[in-house]
């Protein structure tokens, strides 16, 4: 306590002109990271931070780009010590911002040193793309192992990073290398924004696959085994097509060289991905490349993060291009950042061959039905859902998601951009499309202003009007601020298709339900559960009958079923997904739908008043309209 009192006294009495004052010489921060102990789940980081004598405030990154919430995993720091000239320095955490550390640099010192240990043995369950490691491989996210002067801009603070690897390990990263020796990599000096935007994948089982492109792209793969690294010729062709199709759509790459970082590990997986400008961090199960179910349901995540290289990294929306990593984001334009990306990534998934046209339409039908099933849209607008992303997207409870809403601004915004695409095609007699908008959107001269300037709602309206004059402002505001129960299906219908329901479960839904059991989900499908019977009895269930979510207007809730309960028996038989679906199907011929429910340790029996059988969403062709949807997903690159 006495040490902290003296520290506080110094902080209060030291001349203000000296506080956080930088030195006139080299201000480059060095960070030396040792991952040789990742087998026991610890990464050690040693930093040397130039500083003038006096009070100094250091920050641990809090708001991580792409995660839309303050998820910097500060609780994974298991040791943090400061020193100067070999002597320990006392420090104090800020009372209000617990991501800030305050200390006093001694007289005569030109720098302070920090030693930080980060626990990386297991990722958390809340979509925090943190460093992770197993015996065979590791993933390093630089924001987890560094601190920086709190008053410095993220493009002002300069870092020189060094990485120490276990014997026989190789690495992949978009971070430029200065020199490399056995077990050690020294990277070139870069701004903090570039360092944090450049994760490193590494391991003993490692492979690099060249994917071509107008500017080169490659896939750096690390896995738990050599077998996991084996990519089929068809898969490689699809990834090569993704690079070509994306370049065609956006009018060329904006990166110098792109690295698809692919980590194949069951302990580190969960279909967790994160975008970066020159790379993407993609974490999949070990047998992702060898399992058709895993590949089909999750391969679309890779195009999604790749699109962010243009939309979100090259072009940053106003409100997300913050001063540093302590400032909160403002998500009013997430319907562009994520929504446009969601739409474009899905069509690129089809254009590149990851999905067949039928699989694309099934995924689109599931998106549309998901959006329409969220009753929360009658009180919470799409705009509010995007602004509330830090509260809703990953940390909100699963129960009553249909009433609260969650990350459904992804698919709803995607449906709106589909409608924009069809309108452009109609108003220009097929001469232009959203592809043309994307080329303008991602072109400095055409869009106006440097890439560092955050785009605004007015910019989006202006760029759309350059492609096809229309009252885009009213069109978009109506959809952003409206509170109506119906999903925005205008693009599907103008595209020559209709959303209908039948008793046939889509193959894509079957695959997604299996993938859910392996914790493989797209962010916008976070409400999906292994047993999806929303469109019949209004429930989402786990495989053992636990009620994950419920439609308050559905027959399940009306009968007394709610999130947190569990269905233990259906028509006198022990619950299983097969038993439940058979009973729902038989209801169409007058069969009963009696259930035994366990709630708070008590059992009760209920009967559902339901007689319509199974209901699942599908798209069917409208022969009265041209098939614009088919044109949209057709390959555009040679």
C-alpha positions in Angstrom: 0.0 0.0 0.0 2.9 2.4 0.8 4.5 1.8 -2.6 1.2 2.7 -4.4 0.8 5.8 -2.2 4.2 7.1 -3.2 3.5 6.3 -6.8 0.3 8.2 -6.7 2.0 11.2 -5.0 4.6 11.3 -7.8 1.9 11.1 -10.4 0.0 14.0 -8.8 3.1 16.2 -8.2 5.3 15.6 -11.2 5.2 18.6 -13.7 2.4 18.1 -16.2 4.7 19.0 -19.1 6.7 15.8 -18.5 3.8 13.5 -18.4 3.9 11.1 -21.3 6.4 13.3 -23.1 8.2 11.3 -25.8 11.9 11.4 -26.3 13.4 13.2 -29.3 15.4 10.2 -30.4 14.3 6.7 -31.6 10.9 6.0 -30.1 10.5 2.5 -31.6 9.1 0.0 -29.2 10.7 -3.5 -29.4 8.6 -6.5 -28.5 10.4 -9.9 -28.2 7.9 -12.8 -28.0 8.9 -16.3 -27.0 6.4 -19.1 -28.0 8.7 -22.0 -27.1 6.7 -22.7 -24.0 3.3 -22.8 -25.8 3.2 -26.6 -25.0 2.3 -25.6 -21.5 0.1 -22.8 -22.6 2.3 -19.7 -21.9 3.6 -17.0 -24.2 6.2 -14.6 -22.8 6.7 -11.1 -24.1 9.5 -8.7 -23.3 9.0 -5.1 -24.4 11.4 -2.1 -24.3 9.4 1.2 -24.4 11.2 4.5 -24.9 10.0 7.0 -22.4 11.0 10.3 -20.8 11.2 10.6 -17.0 7.9 11.2 -15.3 4.4 9.8 -15.2 3.6 7.3 -18.0 0.3 5.7 -18.9 0.5 2.4 -20.8 -2.5 0.7 -22.5 -3.4 -2.9 -23.2 -5.5 -3.2 -26.4 -9.2 -3.4 -25.5 -11.3 -2.8 -28.7 -9.9 -5.3 -31.2 -10.8 -4.6 -34.8 -13.4 -7.0 -36.3 -14.7 -8.2 -32.9 -17.1 -5.2 -32.4 -16.8 -5.2 -28.7 -14.2 -4.6 -25.9 -12.8 -8.2 -25.9 -9.1 -7.6 -25.3 -8.4 -10.7 -23.1 -6.7 -8.8 -20.2 -7.7 -11.6 -17.8 -5.3 -13.9 -19.6 -2.3 -11.9 -18.4 -0.9 -14.1 -15.7 2.2 -12.0 -14.9 3.1 -8.4 -15.6 6.2 -6.6 -14.3 7.9 -3.3 -15.2 11.5 -2.3 -14.7 14.1 0.2 -15.6 17.9 -0.4 -15.6 17.3 -3.7 -14.0 15.3 -2.3 -11.1 11.6 -3.1 -10.6 9.1 -0.3 -11.1 5.9 -0.1 -9.1 2.7 0.4 -11.1 -1.0 1.1 -10.5 -4.0 0.1 -12.6 -6.3 3.0 -13.5 -9.4 3.1 -11.3 -11.8 3.6 -14.2 -10.2 2.1 -17.2 -8.7 -1.3 -16.1 -6.9 -1.6 -19.4 -4.5 1.3 -18.4 -1.4 1.0 -16.2 0.2 4.0 -14.6 3.8 4.2 -13.5 6.6 6.8 -13.1 9.7 6.6 -15.3 12.8 7.3 -13.1 15.1 10.3 -13.6 17.8 9.6 -16.1 16.0 6.7 -17.7 15.3 6.7 -21.4 13.1 3.6 -21.5 11.2 1.2 -19.4 10.9 -2.6 -19.8 7.9 -4.8 -19.4 7.7 -8.5 -19.1 4.3 -10.0 -19.8 3.1 -13.7 -19.6 -0.1 -14.6 -21.5 -2.0 -17.8 -20.9 -2.9 -19.3 -24.3 -3.7 -22.9 -23.6 -7.4 -22.6 -24.5 -9.4 -20.0 -26.3 -12.5 -18.6 -24.6 -16.0 -19.3 -25.8 -17.0 -15.7 -26.8 -15.4 -15.2 -30.2 -12.3 -13.6 -28.9 -9.7 -14.5 -31.5 -6.9 -14.8 -29.0 -3.5 -16.5 -29.2 -3.9 -20.3 -28.9 -1.5 -23.2 -28.9 -1.3 -27.0 -28.8 1.7 -29.3 -28.7 2.0 -29.2 -32.5 1.1 -25.6 -33.4 0.3 -22.1 -32.2 -1.4 -18.9 -33.3 -0.1 -15.5 -32.2 -2.3 -12.4 -32.0 0.0 -9.5 -31.2 -2.5 -7.4 -29.3 -2.5 -10.1 -26.6 1.2 -9.7 -25.8 1.9 -6.0 -25.9 1.2 -2.7 -24.3 1.8 0.8 -25.7 1.8 4.5 -24.6 -1.9 5.3 -24.2 -1.6 8.8 -25.8 -0.1 7.5 -29.1 -2.1 6.9 -32.2 -2.2 3.3 -33.5 -0.5 4.5 -36.7 2.1 6.5 -34.8 3.5 4.0 -32.3 6.3 2.1 -34.1 7.2 -1.5 -33.2 10.0 -3.9 -34.1 8.9 -7.4 -33.3 11.0 -10.6 -32.8 9.5 -14.1 -32.5 11.2 -17.1 -31.0 9.9 -20.5 -32.3 10.2 -24.1 -31.1 12.7 -26.2 -33.0 11.6 -27.3 -36.5 8.5 -25.0 -36.5 7.7 -22.8 -39.5 5.6 -19.7 -39.6 3.3 -17.7 -41.9 2.3 -14.1 -41.6 1.8 -11.0 -43.7 4.2 -9.1 -41.5 7.4 -8.3 -43.5 10.5 -10.2 -42.3 13.8 -8.4 -41.8 15.9 -11.5 -41.1 15.4 -15.1 -40.1 17.6 -17.7 -38.5 16.9 -21.1 -37.0 14.2 -20.6 -34.3 14.0 -16.8 -34.6 12.3 -14.3 -36.9 12.9 -10.6 -36.7 10.2 -8.6 -38.5 10.6 -5.1 -40.0 9.6 -2.1 -38.0 5.9 -1.3 -38.6 3.2 0.9 -37.0 1.1 -0.6 -34.2 -1.9 -0.8 -36.5 0.0 -3.0 -38.9 1.4 -5.2 -36.1 -2.0 -5.9 -34.6 -3.4 -6.5 -38.1 -0.8 -9.2 -38.8 -1.3 -12.4 -36.8 1.2 -15.3 -37.1 0.4 -19.0 -37.6 3.1 -21.5 -36.8 3.7 -25.2 -36.3 5.8 -28.3 -37.1 3.3 -29.5 -39.7 3.2 -26.5 -42.1 2.4 -26.0 -45.8 2.3 -23.1 -48.2 -0.1 -23.2 -51.2 0.2 -20.5 -53.9 -3.1 -19.2 -55.1 -2.0 -16.7 -57.8 -3.8 -13.5 -58.4 -3.0 -10.1 -59.9 -1.2 -9.5 -56.7 0.1 -12.8 -55.2 -2.0 -14.6 -52.6 -1.1 -17.8 -50.7 -2.6 -20.1 -48.1 -0.4 -20.8 -45.1 -1.6 -24.0 -43.4 -0.6 -25.3 -40.0 -2.2 -28.5 -38.7 -2.1 -31.1 -35.9 -0.8 -33.6 -38.5 0.6 -33.9 -42.0 -2.7 -35.5 -43.1 -4.6 -32.4 -42.1 -2.6 -30.3 -44.6 -3.7 -32.2 -47.7 -5.8 -30.1 -50.0 -7.5 -31.6 -52.9 -7.0 -30.3 -56.5 -10.7 -29.3 -56.5 -10.3 -27.3 -53.3 -7.2 -25.6 -54.5 -8.9 -24.7 -57.8 -11.8 -23.2 -55.7 -9.5 -21.0 -53.6 -7.7 -19.9 -56.8 -11.0 -19.0 -58.3 -11.9 -17.0 -55.1 -8.8 -14.9 -55.7 -9.7 -14.3 -59.3 -13.4 -13.7 -58.7 -12.7 -11.2 -55.9 -10.2 -9.3 -58.0 -12.7 -9.1 -60.8 -15.5 -7.9 -58.5 -13.4 -5.2 -56.8 -11.4 -4.1 -59.7 -8.1 -5.5 -58.4 -6.4 -6.2 -55.1 -5.6 -3.4 -52.7 -3.0 -5.5 -50.7 0.5 -6.2 -51.9 0.5 -9.9 -50.9 -2.3 -11.8 -49.2 -2.0 -14.6 -46.7 -4.9 -16.9 -46.0 -3.8 -18.2 -42.5 -5.5 -21.6 -42.0 -5.1 -23.3 -38.6 -6.4 -26.9 -38.6 -6.8 -28.0 -35.0 -9.8 -29.4 -33.0 -8.7 -27.8 -29.7 -8.3 -24.4 -31.4 -11.2 -24.5 -33.8 -14.8 -23.4 -33.6 -15.1 -21.8 -37.1 -13.4 -18.8 -35.6 -12.2 -16.3 -38.2 -11.0 -12.7 -38.2 -10.3 -10.3 -41.0 -7.1 -8.3 -41.6 -5.9 -6.2 -44.5 -3.2 -8.4 -45.8 -4.3 -11.7 -44.2 -7.1 -13.5 -42.5 -7.0 -15.7 -39.4 -9.1 -18.8 -40.1 -9.3 -21.6 -37.5 -11.0 -24.8 -38.4 -11.2 -28.4 -37.2 -8.2 -30.6 -38.0 -10.1 -32.5 -40.8 -11.7 -29.4 -42.3 -10.1 -30.1 -45.7 -11.1 -33.8 -45.6 -14.7 -33.6 -44.4 -17.3 -32.4 -46.9 -19.7 -31.4 -44.2 -17.2 -29.2 -42.5 -15.9 -27.8 -45.7 -19.3 -26.9 -47.3 -20.7 -25.3 -44.1 -17.6 -23.4 -43.2 -15.6 -22.7 -46.4 -17.8 -19.5 -46.9 -16.2 -18.0 -43.8 -12.9 -17.7 -45.7 -14.4 -15.6 -48.5 -16.2 -13.4 -45.9 -12.9 -12.5 -44.2 -11.2 -12.1 -47.6 -13.8 -9.5 -48.7 -13.0 -7.5 -45.5 -9.6 -6.9 -47.0 -11.4 -4.4 -49.2 -14.5 -3.6 -47.2 -13.5 -2.8 -43.7 -9.7 -2.7 -44.0 -9.0 -0.8 -47.2 -12.3 1.1 -46.8 -13.1 1.8 -43.1 -16.5 3.1 -42.1 -16.6 6.2 -40.0 -16.9 5.2 -36.3 -14.7 2.2 -36.7 -11.4 4.0 -37.5 -10.6 4.9 -34.0 -7.6 6.8 -32.5 -6.2 3.7 -30.8 -7.4 0.5 -29.3 -8.9 2.0 -26.2 -11.5 4.1 -27.9 -14.9 2.4 -28.4 -16.3 1.9 -31.9 -19.5 3.3 -33.2 -21.3 0.7 -35.2 -23.9 2.6 -37.2 -22.4 1.5 -40.4 -21.9 -2.2 -39.6 -24.8 -2.9 -42.0 -22.2 -2.0 -44.7 -19.1 -3.3 -43.0 -20.6 -6.7 -42.3 -23.8 -6.7 -44.3 -22.3 -5.8 -47.7 -19.4 -8.2 -46.8 -22.0 -11.0 -46.0 -23.8 -10.5 -49.3 -20.6 -10.3 -51.4 -18.9 -13.2 -49.7 -21.9 -15.5 -50.2 -22.1 -14.8 -53.9 -18.3 -15.3 -54.2 -18.7 -18.6 -52.4 -21.0 -19.6 -55.2 -19.0 -18.0 -58.0 -15.8 -19.8 -56.8 -17.5 -23.2 -56.6 -17.5 -23.8 -52.8 -21.3 -23.9 -53.1 -23.4 -25.1 -55.9 -26.3 -22.8 -57.0 -28.7 -25.0 -55.0 -26.6 -24.7 -51.9 -26.4 -21.0 -52.3 -30.2 -20.8 -52.6 -30.7 -23.0 -49.5 -28.3 -20.8 -47.5 -30.2 -17.7 -48.7 -33.6 -19.2 -47.8 -32.2 -20.1 -44.3 -31.0 -16.5 -43.9 -34.4 -15.1 -45.0 -36.3 -17.4 -42.7 -34.0 -16.6 -39.8 -34.5 -12.9 -40.2 -38.3 -13.3 -40.4 -38.4 -15.5 -37.3 -36.9 -12.8 -35.1 -39.9 -11.1 -33.6 -37.6 -8.6 -32.0 -37.6 -6.8 -35.4 -41.0 -5.4 -34.5 -39.5 -3.2 -31.8 -35.7 -3.1 -32.5 -34.6 -1.7 -35.8 -31.8 -3.1 -37.9 -29.9 0.1 -37.2 -30.2 -0.3 -33.4 -29.2 -3.9 -33.7 -25.9 -2.9 -35.5 -25.3 -0.1 -33.0 -25.9 -2.5 -30.1 -23.5 -5.1 -31.5 -21.1 -4.9 -28.5 -24.1 -5.9 -26.3 -25.8 -8.4 -28.6 -23.4 -10.1 -30.9 -21.6 -12.7 -28.9 -22.2 -12.2 -25.1 -26.0 -12.0 -24.9 -27.7 -15.2 -23.7 -29.1 -17.6 -26.3 -32.6 -17.6 -24.7 -35.1 -15.3 -26.3 -32.8 -14.3 -29.1 -35.8 -14.2 -31.3 -37.2 -11.5 -29.1 -34.0 -9.6 -28.3 -32.3 -10.0 -31.7 -28.5 -10.8 -32.0 -26.1 -10.8 -34.8 -28.9 -11.0 -37.4 -27.9 -7.7 -38.8 -25.5 -9.8 -40.9 -28.1 -11.7 -42.9 -30.7 -8.9 -42.8 -28.3 -6.4 -44.2 -27.2 -9.0 -46.8 -30.9 -9.3 -47.9 -31.0 -5.5 -48.3 -27.8 -5.5 -50.4 -29.4 -8.2 -52.6 -32.3 -5.9 -53.2 -30.0 -3.1 -54.0 -28.2 -5.3 -56.5 -31.5 -6.3 -58.3 -32.7 -2.7 -58.3 -29.4 -1.5 -60.0 -29.8 -4.3 -62.6 -33.4 -3.3 -63.3 -32.8 0.4 -63.5 -29.9 0.1 -65.8 -31.5 -2.6 -68.0 -28.9 -5.1 -66.9 -26.0 -2.9 -67.8 -24.8 -2.4 -64.3 -24.9 -4.3 -61.0 -23.6 -4.1 -57.4 -20.3 -5.3 -58.8 -19.9 -1.8 -60.4 -20.7 -0.2 -57.1 -18.0 -2.3 -55.4 -15.4 -1.2 -58.0 -16.3 2.4 -57.3 -16.4 1.8 -53.5 -12.9 0.3 -53.6 -11.3 2.9 -55.9 -9.7 6.0 -54.4 -10.1 8.2 -57.4 -13.6 7.1 -58.3 -14.9 7.2 -54.7 -13.0 10.3 -53.7 -10.7 10.7 -50.7 -7.9 8.5 -49.5 -8.4 5.0 -48.1 -7.7 6.2 -44.6 -10.8 8.4 -44.5 -13.8 6.8 -42.9 -16.7 6.5 -45.3 -20.1 7.8 -44.2 -23.8 7.0 -45.0 -23.8 10.0 -47.4 -20.8 8.5 -49.2 -22.7 5.2 -49.7 -25.7 7.0 -51.1 -23.6 9.1 -53.4 -21.7 6.1 -54.7 -24.9 4.2 -55.4 -26.3 7.2 -57.3 -23.2 7.2 -59.5 -24.1 3.7 -60.5 -27.9 4.0 -60.8 -29.7 7.3 -59.9 -32.5 6.6 -57.4 -33.7 7.8 -54.1 -31.3 5.5 -52.3 -31.4 7.6 -49.1 -35.1 7.0 -48.5 -34.8 3.3 -49.6 -32.0 2.6 -47.1 -33.4 4.7 -44.2 -36.7 2.9 -44.5 -35.0 -0.5 -44.1 -32.5 0.6 -41.5 -35.0 2.3 -39.2 -38.2 0.3 -39.8 -39.8 -2.0 -37.3 -41.9 -4.5 -39.3 -42.3 -8.2 -38.8 -41.6 -9.2 -42.4 -38.1 -9.9 -43.6 -36.9 -7.7 -46.5 -37.5 -10.2 -49.3 -37.6 -7.7 -52.2 -34.3 -8.9 -53.6 -35.2 -12.5 -53.6 -38.5 -11.8 -55.3 -37.0 -9.4 -57.8 -34.3 -12.0 -58.4 -37.0 -14.4 -59.7 -37.5 -16.6 -56.6 -40.0 -17.0 -53.7 -39.5 -18.0 -50.1 -41.8 -20.9 -49.3 -42.1 -23.6 -46.6 -42.4 -27.4 -47.1 -42.0 -30.6 -45.1 -38.6 -31.3 -46.7 -35.6 -30.4 -44.6 -32.9 -28.7 -46.7 -29.7 -30.5 -47.1 -27.8 -27.3 -46.1 -29.7 -27.2 -42.8 -28.9 -30.9 -42.1 -25.2 -30.1 -42.7 -25.4 -27.0 -40.5 -27.1 -28.9 -37.7 -24.2 -31.4 -37.8 -21.7 -28.6 -37.9 -23.3 -27.0 -34.8 -22.5 -30.1 -32.8 -18.8 -29.4 -33.6 -19.2 -25.7 -32.7 -18.9 -24.7 -36.3 -21.2 -21.8 -37.0 -21.3 -18.6 -39.1 -21.6 -15.6 -36.9 -25.0 -14.7 -38.4 -26.3 -18.2 -37.7 -25.4 -18.0 -34.0 -29.0 -18.8 -33.0 -29.1 -22.1 -34.9 -29.2 -25.2 -32.7 -28.8 -28.9 -33.6 -32.6 -29.3 -33.7 -34.2 -26.4 -35.6 -38.0 -26.7 -35.5 -38.7 -23.0 -35.4 -40.9 -22.9 -38.4 -43.2 -25.6 -37.1 -43.5 -25.5 -33.3 -41.3 -22.4 -32.8 -38.4 -24.0 -30.9 -34.6 -24.3 -31.1 -33.3 -27.3 -29.2 -30.0 -28.9 -28.3 -29.5 -32.5 -29.2 -30.6 -33.6 -25.7 -33.8 -31.5 -25.8 -32.7 -28.4 -24.0 -34.6 -25.4 -25.2 -32.1 -22.9 -26.5 -34.5 -20.3 -27.9 -38.3 -20.0 -28.5 -40.6 -17.9 -30.7 -43.0 -16.3 -28.3 -45.8 -16.4 -30.9 -45.2 -20.1 -31.5 -47.2 -23.1 -30.3 -44.4 -24.3 -28.1 -44.4 -21.1 -25.9 -48.2 -21.0 -25.9 -48.1 -24.5 -24.5 -45.7 -23.4 -21.7 -42.3 -24.3 -23.2 -39.5 -21.6 -22.7 -35.8 -21.3 -22.9 -34.0 -23.1 -20.0 -36.4 -26.0 -20.0 -35.8 -29.4 -21.4 -38.0 -31.8 -23.4 -37.4 -35.2 -21.9 -40.1 -37.2 -23.8 -42.4 -36.9 -26.8 -45.5 -39.0 -27.1 -44.3 -41.2 -24.3 -40.9 -41.9 -25.9 -37.5 -40.6 -24.6 -36.5 -37.5 -26.5 -34.3 -37.6 -29.5 -34.3 -35.4 -32.6 -35.6 -38.3 -34.7 -38.5 -39.0 -32.3 -39.4 -35.3 -32.2 -39.4 -34.8 -36.0 -41.4 -38.0 -36.5 -44.1 -36.7 -34.1 -44.2 -33.3 -35.7 -44.5 -34.9 -39.2 -47.3 -37.2 -37.9 -49.2 -34.2 -36.6 -50.3 -33.4 -40.1 -52.3 -36.7 -40.1 -53.9 -35.9 -36.7 -51.1 -37.4 -34.6 -50.7 -36.1 -31.0 -47.8 -33.9 -29.9 -47.6 -34.6 -26.1 -44.4 -33.8 -24.3 -42.9 -34.2 -20.9 -40.9 -31.1 -19.8 -38.4 -30.7 -17.1 -38.2 -27.2 -15.6 -36.2 -26.2 -12.6 -36.1 -29.8 -11.5 -39.8 -30.4 -11.8 -41.6 -32.5 -14.5 -44.8 -31.5 -16.2 -46.8 -32.9 -19.1 -48.2 -30.6 -21.9 -49.9 -31.0 -25.2 -49.1 -28.8 -28.2 -52.0 -27.7 -30.4 -50.2 -28.2 -33.7 -51.3 -30.1 -36.8 -49.3 -28.7 -39.8 -46.4 -31.2 -39.9 -42.8 -30.2 -40.6 -42.0 -26.8 -42.1 -38.7 -25.8 -43.6 -37.7 -22.8 -45.8 -36.9 -23.1 -49.5 -36.6 -20.9 -52.5 -38.8 -21.8 -55.5 -38.5 -20.3 -59.0 -41.0 -17.6 -60.1 -41.3 -18.2 -63.9 -42.9 -14.8 -64.3 -39.6 -13.0 -63.6 -36.1 -13.3 -65.0 -33.6 -15.4 -62.9 -31.5 -12.5 -61.8 -30.3 -14.6 -58.8 -28.8 -17.0 -61.3 -27.0 -14.2 -63.1 -25.7 -12.8 -59.8 -24.0 -16.0 -58.7 -22.7 -17.0 -62.1 -18.9 -17.0 -62.5 -17.5 -13.6 -63.6 -13.8 -14.4 -63.9 -11.9 -16.5 -66.4 
